[in-house]
Amino acid sequence: MPRLALYALAVCALAIAAAVVSFARGSWLGIVWILLLGVSSNIAWYYVRKAKNDKAAEQGRVTG
């Protein structure tokens, strides 16, 4: 898994924890953490898909 995808997953985990703590304290700031979670998860999936496509293209060039 690419390093940037791992960093984005770490941000996802931290954003989940921050959202839970915010909502548990009665703060509506948790909504911001949920939005950050969505953005970071999309970034993680982007880099995972990009690595998979790059690998497939590399194998396609070698065999083709």
C-alpha positions as CSV (number, residue, x, y, z in Angstrom):
1,M,0.0,0.0,0.0
2,P,1.4,3.4,-0.9
3,R,2.7,5.6,1.9
4,L,0.3,8.4,1.2
5,A,-2.6,6.1,1.4
6,L,-1.4,4.9,4.8
7,Y,-1.1,8.5,6.0
8,A,-4.6,9.2,4.8
9,L,-5.9,6.2,6.7
10,A,-4.2,7.4,9.8
11,V,-5.9,10.8,9.4
12,C,-9.2,8.8,9.0
13,A,-8.7,7.0,12.3
14,L,-7.8,10.2,14.1
15,A,-10.8,12.0,12.6
16,I,-13.1,9.3,13.8
17,A,-11.7,9.5,17.3
18,A,-12.0,13.3,17.3
19,A,-15.6,13.2,16.1
20,V,-16.6,10.7,18.7
21,V,-15.0,12.8,21.5
22,S,-16.6,16.0,20.1
23,F,-20.0,14.5,20.0
24,A,-19.6,12.9,23.4
25,R,-18.9,16.3,24.8
26,G,-21.9,17.7,23.2
27,S,-20.1,19.8,20.6
28,W,-21.2,20.2,17.0
29,L,-17.6,20.6,16.0
30,G,-17.7,16.8,15.3
31,I,-19.4,17.6,12.0
32,V,-16.1,19.2,10.8
33,W,-14.3,16.0,11.8
34,I,-16.8,13.9,9.8
35,L,-16.2,16.0,6.8
36,L,-12.4,15.6,7.2
37,L,-13.0,11.9,7.5
38,G,-14.7,11.9,4.1
39,V,-12.0,13.8,2.4
40,S,-9.2,11.7,3.8
41,S,-10.9,8.5,3.0
42,N,-11.3,9.6,-0.6
43,I,-7.6,10.5,-0.7
44,A,-6.7,7.1,0.6
45,W,-8.8,5.3,-2.0
46,Y,-7.4,7.5,-4.7
47,Y,-3.9,6.5,-3.9
48,V,-4.7,2.8,-3.5
49,R,-6.5,2.8,-6.9
50,K,-3.6,4.8,-8.5
51,A,-1.0,2.3,-7.3
52,K,-3.1,-0.6,-8.6
53,N,-3.6,1.0,-12.0
54,D,0.1,1.9,-12.2
55,K,1.1,-1.7,-11.4
56,A,-1.3,-3.0,-14.0
57,A,0.0,-0.6,-16.6
58,E,3.6,-1.6,-15.8
59,Q,2.7,-5.3,-16.2
60,G,0.9,-4.5,-19.5
61,R,3.9,-2.8,-20.9
62,V,6.2,-5.6,-20.0
63,T,4.1,-8.3,-21.5
64,G,2.8,-6.3,-24.4
